[in-house]
Amino acid sequence: MGRSKPSFIRAFAVSLTCLVVLSPCTAAEPAKDEITLEIVEPRPLSVALRDLSDRHGWVITYEDPRWSHPDDLEDQTAGVQGAVERVAQGLHPPLRIPRVQPLRFSYPRQRIEGGFGARFDLVEELLAVYERGNTGVAYELRRDGDMLHVLPQQARDERGDWIEHVSLLDRSLEFPRARRTVMETIHEIEKAINRTSSTEFSLGLVMIEPFHHTFVEVGGEGRTGRELLGEVMSAVDVLTSWVLFYDPTLQTYFFSVYPVRHGGPA
């Protein structure tokens, strides 16, 4: 079971997570032979990766760092009705989100025609462009079959010191093999991760209808959440990807799944 959090704060955090997952990827206006992404968002890298996923049919997962440095955060307390009073009364901490940042990335259309190696190189180039303009986190890119995973390698803490990022999805889990629906399996993975971590892992928006009636049988000793999630999601006839957003107010990770809409942004 998830750890108890004040309902007011949790509702704010979940609504922000769902808004980002459901919102359009970007309003990029490509030139004839070039695609340009211009994004101003709290998580511009995630938005850019979602655009690449939808535009080209690629599965690219994204994970936040544990945002904590003041320069990486914005206080949204004043914009939420009743929140200022609750904070002043000490009922909950200020409502914080990642700082809004700009990201501009251009690439020739022909770059997508070179197979998986070209896909990997393009995403790696996007990470380099992002990191040149945003100094609070360094990302790494991993390949797992036909999936790409973008996750923090290092991030700065509250004092500004760089620390290694250890993903909740890379922890070894005790996960008994059993036949379950995909949705039931995801819930069991959530519980298994929370048994190994002091940072809460919670489900955000997971609204993929086949997850509720497609059965899988996965498990085993020493398997990671990333491995298990990749296996169960590949069993569904819908191309899907995920994001793992960190809420700095709740100090909780929210896991959301979305369908990859190949041919989305033009």
Buried (B, 14 or more C-beta within 10 A) or exposed (E): EEEEBBEBBBEBBBEBBBEBBEEEBBEBEBEEEEBEBBBEBBBBBBBBBBBBBBBBBBBBBBBBBBBBBEEBBBBBBEEBEEBBEBBEEEEBBBBBBBBEBEBBBEBEEEBBEEEEEEBBEBBBEBBEBBBEEBEBBBBBBEEEEEBBBBBBBBBBEEEEEEBEBEBBBBBEBEBEEEEBBBBBBBBBBBEBBBEBEEBBBBBBBBEBEBBEEBEBEBBEEEBBBBBBBBBBBBBBEEBBBBBBBBBBBBBBBBBBBBBBBEEBBE
